[in-house]
Amino acid sequence: METFMGHTQTASYLTGPKFGGSGAPTFLPSISTMQSSYKAYDAYPAPSPLRRSLTTLPWRPSTYYQTAQVNPSMAVTKSLPEPLGYTNQLSELDSIKVPPVFVAARSALYTRYTPNDWSHSNNSNYMASDRVRSSAERLRMDTARLCLETADKTVRTQTDVGKRLGERIGDIQLWKTEVNHETDNMITEIATLVEKKRILEKALQETENPLHIGQECLYNRERRQQIDLVHDQVERELIKEVDIIKRCQEKMRQTVERANMQLSLNRAAQHELEKDSGDKILALNLDGTCHTLKNTSRGINFHDGIQRIDNTLSVPETWAKFSNDNIQRSQSERAASKQMRNEIESVLNQCSNEMWSQWNGVNVGFNQRVQETNETRNKLQTHLSRVLQETFDMEKNIELLKKAIQDKEAPMQVAQTRLTTRTHRPNVELCRDPVQHRLVEEVAEITGTVENLQAKLRQAENALQHLLRTKSTLEQDLSVKNNSLFIDREKCLGMRKTFPMSPRIASY
C-alpha cells in the first residue's frame, strides 16, 4: 500500500488509497462524495423582486443592483452542455501511470477547458450582455413612453371626470330648483287649503246657532194653547229649516273629512319633495366636494376595492324620473287641492244661501202669522167689548123685568083684594056684574102679564148666561191669542232679528 501526503492553500490532509464498491482501489474521490462536502457560505436571503432602491430611478427593481445566491442543481462538470471534448477524455491515459495528486485537485483533472471553450464562453457573455442591455433599454424607453401616456391619460380622465361632475352638479341644481319651487307652491297650497278648511269648520260650528234657534222656536211654539196649537205654515217652515241646517252640517262634515284627506295627501307629497330636496342638497355637497378635489388636496387616501362596490340604486333616467314623478304627483295633488277649495266655496255658498233663504222664509211666515193672530185678537177684543156691552144691557133689561114683575104685585093684590072683599056681599048682592067680570079679567090679565114678564126674565137670564159664557170664551181665546203673539213675536222673532252667523260666512 502506498501512502500519499499533500498540502494545499486551504486544507491539509493525509490519506491513502480508497476502495470503491467493487473492491478495486481508487485514488480519486467520487464526485458525489465531494459534492456532499460543499458548504454554502453565502447566507444572505434572496431579495424581493420589486424592492424599491434609493437611486434616482425609484421604479427600477432592486434586483438590478443586488446579486442572488444560486444553488447549483448539478455537478460542476455539468455546467456546460459538453464540457469535456473527445480529445479531453482521460480514458486515453488509463495505460499511462498518472502521477499521484492531492485529493482536492483530483476533480480539476476532469474540468479542464480548451481556449475555444474559453473564447466561446466570453463571446456568449458579450452577446448575452448586449442582448440584456438592449432589452433593458427598450424596456426603459417603453416605460418612459408608458409613463407619459398614462400621465396624460390620467390627466385627461381626471379632467373628464371633473367635467362630468360639473354637469352632474348642474343637473342636481336644476332639479333641486324645480323641486324647491314645487315645494314652495305646495306649502302655499296647503296654507290656503288649511285656511279654507278653517273657514268651513267655523261655518260648521256657527250653524249650531241657527239650528238651536230653530229648535228653540219649535219648542216655544209647543207652548201654544188650545186652538192655537196648530200645525201651521210657520211650523212647517221651522221643521224644514232644521232639516236644511242638519243636511248642510252633514255636507260640511263630509267636506271637512275630504279636505283633511286632501291635506294628508298634500303633506305626503310635500314630504317626498322635501326628502328629495334634502337628498339632492346632500348629493350636491358631496359632488361639490368631489369636484373640488385635486391631486394636492388634503384628505385624499387609498380605498382599495372601492371600484368593485356598486351600491347605486338608480341610473340617470330613473333618477330624473323619480324627481319628475314627485313633481307631477305634487302638481296633481295641488290641482286636486284647488278643486277641493272650489268645492269648499261651493258648499259654503250653497249652504249659506239655503239657510239664509229658509231663515228669511221662516221670518216671513212668522210675521204673517203674527199679523193674522194680531188681527184675530183685535176682532176678538171688538166682539168682547160688544158682548160686554150687551151683557150690561141685558142685565139692565133683567132688572127692568124684575121691577116690572114686582110692580105687578100691587095691582094683583088690589084686584084680588077687591074680589075677595066682594065675595062678602050678602045674598042676592053676590051678583056677577060687570065689575065682577072686569075684576076677574083684571086678575087674569095681570097674571098673564106677570107670566109673560117672567118668561122674558128667564129668556133674558138665559141670554145673559150665554153672553157671559161667550164673554168667558172670548176672554180665554184672547188670552190664547196673547200667549201665541208673545211666543211668536217676542220669543221667536226676538231671537230671529239677525242671522246668527258671521257676516263673512253669511256673505258666501
C-alpha positions, 0 to 999 in steps of 0.5 A, spaced: 500 500 500 502 506 498 501 512 502 500 519 499 501 526 503 499 533 500 498 540 502 494 545 499 492 553 500 486 551 504 486 544 507 491 539 509 490 532 509 493 525 509 490 519 506 491 513 502 488 509 497 480 508 497 476 502 495 470 503 491 464 498 491 467 493 487 473 492 491 478 495 486 482 501 489 481 508 487 485 514 488 480 519 486 474 521 490 467 520 487 464 526 485 458 525 489 462 524 495 465 531 494 459 534 492 456 532 499 462 536 502 460 543 499 458 548 504 454 554 502 457 560 505 453 565 502 447 566 507 444 572 505 436 571 503 434 572 496 431 579 495 424 581 493 423 582 486 420 589 486 424 592 492 424 599 491 432 602 491 434 609 493 437 611 486 434 616 482 430 611 478 425 609 484 421 604 479 427 600 477 427 593 481 432 592 486 434 586 483 438 590 478 443 592 483 443 586 488 446 579 486 442 572 488 445 566 491 444 560 486 444 553 488 447 549 483 442 543 481 448 539 478 455 537 478 460 542 476 462 538 470 455 539 468 455 546 467 456 546 460 452 542 455 459 538 453 464 540 457 469 535 456 471 534 448 473 527 445 480 529 445 479 531 453 477 524 455 482 521 460 480 514 458 486 515 453 491 515 459 488 509 463 495 505 460 499 511 462 501 511 470 498 518 472 502 521 477 499 521 484 495 528 486 492 531 492 485 529 493 482 536 492 485 537 485 483 530 483 476 533 480 480 539 476 483 533 472 476 532 469 474 540 468 479 542 464 477 547 458 480 548 451 481 556 449 475 555 444 471 553 450 474 559 453 473 564 447 466 561 446 464 562 453 466 570 453 463 571 446 456 568 449 457 573 455 458 579 450 452 577 446 448 575 452 450 582 455 448 586 449 442 582 448 440 584 456 442 591 455 438 592 449 432 589 452 433 593 458 433 599 454 427 598 450 424 596 456 426 603 459 424 607 453 417 603 453 416 605 460 418 612 459 413 612 453 408 608 458 409 613 463 407 619 459 401 616 456 398 614 462 400 621 465 396 624 460 391 619 460 390 620 467 390 627 466 385 627 461 380 622 465 381 626 471 379 632 467 373 628 464 371 626 470 371 633 473 367 635 467 362 630 468 361 632 475 360 639 473 354 637 469 352 632 474 352 638 479 348 642 474 343 637 473 342 636 481 341 644 481 336 644 476 332 639 479 333 641 486 330 648 483 324 645 480 323 641 486 324 647 491 319 651 487 314 645 487 315 645 494 314 652 495 307 652 491 305 646 495 306 649 502 302 655 499 297 650 497 296 647 503 296 654 507 290 656 503 287 649 503 288 649 511 285 656 511 279 654 507 278 648 511 278 653 517 273 657 514 268 651 513 269 648 520 267 655 523 261 655 518 260 648 521 260 650 528 256 657 527 250 653 524 249 650 531 246 657 532 241 657 527 239 650 528 238 651 536 234 657 534 230 653 530 229 648 535 228 653 540 222 656 536 219 649 535 219 648 542 216 655 544 211 654 539 209 647 543 207 652 548 201 654 544 194 653 547 188 650 545 186 652 538 192 655 537 196 649 537 196 648 530 200 645 525 201 651 521 205 654 515 210 657 520 211 650 523 212 647 517 217 652 515 221 651 522 221 643 521 224 644 514 229 649 516 232 644 521 232 639 516 236 644 511 241 646 517 242 638 519 243 636 511 248 642 510 252 640 517 252 633 514 255 636 507 260 640 511 262 634 515 263 630 509 267 636 506 271 637 512 273 629 512 275 630 504 279 636 505 283 633 511 284 627 506 286 632 501 291 635 506 294 628 508 295 627 501 298 634 500 303 633 506 305 626 503 307 629 497 310 635 500 314 630 504 317 626 498 319 633 495 322 635 501 326 628 502 328 629 495 330 636 496 334 634 502 337 628 498 339 632 492 342 638 497 346 632 500 348 629 493 350 636 491 355 637 497 358 631 496 359 632 488 361 639 490 366 636 494 368 631 489 369 636 484 373 640 488 378 635 489 385 635 486 391 631 486 394 636 492 388 636 496 388 634 503 384 628 505 385 624 499 387 616 501 387 609 498 380 605 498 382 599 495 376 595 492 372 601 492 371 600 484 368 593 485 362 596 490 356 598 486 351 600 491 347 605 486 340 604 486 338 608 480 341 610 473 340 617 470 333 616 467 330 613 473 333 618 477 330 624 473 324 620 473 323 619 480 324 627 481 319 628 475 314 623 478 314 627 485 313 633 481 307 631 477 304 627 483 305 634 487 302 638 481 296 633 481 295 633 488 295 641 488 290 641 482 286 636 486 287 641 492 284 647 488 278 643 486 277 641 493 277 649 495 272 650 489 268 645 492 269 648 499 266 655 496 261 651 493 258 648 499 259 654 503 255 658 498 250 653 497 249 652 504 249 659 506 244 661 501 239 655 503 239 657 510 239 664 509 233 663 504 229 658 509 231 663 515 228 669 511 222 664 509 221 662 516 221 670 518 216 671 513 211 666 515 212 668 522 210 675 521 204 673 517 202 669 522 203 674 527 199 679 523 193 674 522 193 672 530 194 680 531 188 681 527 184 675 530 185 678 537 183 685 535 176 682 532 176 678 538 177 684 543 171 688 538 166 682 539 168 682 547 167 689 548 160 688 544 158 682 548 160 686 554 156 691 552 150 687 551 151 683 557 150 690 561 144 691 557 141 685 558 142 685 565 139 692 565 133 689 561 133 683 567 132 688 572 127 692 568 123 685 568 124 684 575 121 691 577 116 690 572 114 683 575 114 686 582 110 692 580 105 687 578 104 685 585 100 691 587 095 691 582 094 683 583 093 684 590 088 690 589 084 686 584 084 680 588 083 684 594 077 687 591 074 680 589 075 677 595 072 683 599 066 682 594 065 675 595 062 678 602 056 681 599 050 678 602 045 674 598 042 676 592 048 682 592 053 676 590 051 678 583 056 677 577 056 684 574 060 687 570 065 689 575 065 682 577 067 680 570 072 686 569 075 684 576 076 677 574 079 679 567 083 684 571 086 678 575 087 674 569 090 679 565 095 681 570 097 674 571 098 673 564 102 679 564 106 677 570 107 670 566 109 673 560 114 678 564 117 672 567 118 668 561 122 674 558 126 674 565 128 667 564 129 668 556 133 674 558 137 670 564 138 665 559 141 670 554 145 673 559 148 666 561 150 665 554 153 672 553 157 671 559 159 664 557 161 667 550 164 673 554 168 667 558 170 664 551 172 670 548 176 672 554 180 665 554 181 665 546 184 672 547 188 670 552 190 664 547 191 669 542 196 673 547 200 667 549 201 665 541 203 673 539 208 673 545 211 666 543 211 668 536 213 675 536 217 676 542 220 669 543 221 667 536 222 673 532 226 676 538 231 671 537 230 671 529 232 679 528 239 677 525 242 671 522 246 668 527 252 667 523 258 671 521 257 676 516 263 673 512 260 666 512 253 669 511 256 673 505 258 666 501 
